Amino acid sequence: SLGDLRAAAAGLAARLDVTDDGVPRPVPAGSGPAAGLAALLLIAAEAAAAGTWSRLKVCGADDCRWAFYDRSPTRSGCWCSMAGCGTRAKSRAYRQRAAASR
């Protein structure tokens, strides 16, 4: 829930780092699982600030559920990979339609 996410985020630490180009950016402080979660939340915050949050999606395949960045022009991507998850989903749908039409 949103409350659980807020509670988890409240205990995370971040610090500012400066890239080789001289650009300051937030990075997780420390190491371990807490730093990993902080890194994910910083990525989400950066995406929200950049307006790309809506392009971060979860693969629609029940047996995958990987996160991916939707690069489609219409922002309608469903699968992390058309070569893998998308092909399996389309093949499954085709077999179901073919079986129903018999």
N, C-alpha and C positions, 0 to 999 in steps of 0.2 A: 504494500500500500504506500501511498504518498507519505504517510506519517513514518513508516518504517524507513523509507529512503531518507527522509529528513534527519531522523535520529542517527542513521549510519553515517550520513555526510557530516553531521555536527562533530563527530569525533575524529575526523580525518584532518591531516595537516598537509599544507602545500607551502611552497616557497617560490620566490622568483629566481629564475635563471636567465642568463643573457646568452643568446645564440651567437655564433661566429659573425653574424651580420650586425650584431649590436642591438637586436630586438629582444626586449624583455618578454618572458612568457612564464606562466605558472607551471610548476612541476611538482610531483608528489615529494613530500619530505619523508625521509626514512626509507624503510624497505619492508618486504614481506607482504602478506595479504592486504593489510591496510593501505599500503602504498599502491598496490595493484588496483584496488577499488578507487582510490583517489585519482589515479591516472584515467580510469574509465569515466569518472564524473567530470574531470577536467576536459576530456574529449567532448563529452556531451555539452558542457558549458560553452566550449569554443564553437561547436556546431550551432548551438542556439544563437550565439552572438553573431555568427556569420550568416545566419538565415538558411543553413543547410540541414537543420535538425530533421525536417520532414523527409529528407532523402535517406536518412539512416533507418533501415528496416530490418525485420527479422524474416528469414526465408520462410515461405509458406509451406514447405515440405515438412510434414509431421515427423519424419525421420531425420531431419537436419536441424532446423531452427537456428542456423548461424546468422550472425548479423552481417549486413552488407550495405554498401552505399549505392543507391539507385541512381545510375547515370542516364537513365532513359529520358528523352526529351519531355515526355508527358508525365514523368514521375509515377509511372504505373508498374514498375518492376515488381515481380512476385517472388522470384527465386534468386538465390545467391549466385547460381550459375545456370545458364540455359543448357550448357553441355551436360550437366549432371542432373540436378533436381528438376529443371524445367523439362528436359526430355522425358524423364521418368513420369512426371505428372501428365504431360500431353499424351504419352503412350497409354497410360492407365485410363485416361478419359476416352481415348479412341476405342480401346477394347471394351469399355463399358457401353459406349454408344453402339458399337457393332453388335454386341451381345443383345442389347435392347431392341435392335431393329430386326432381329431374327424371329 
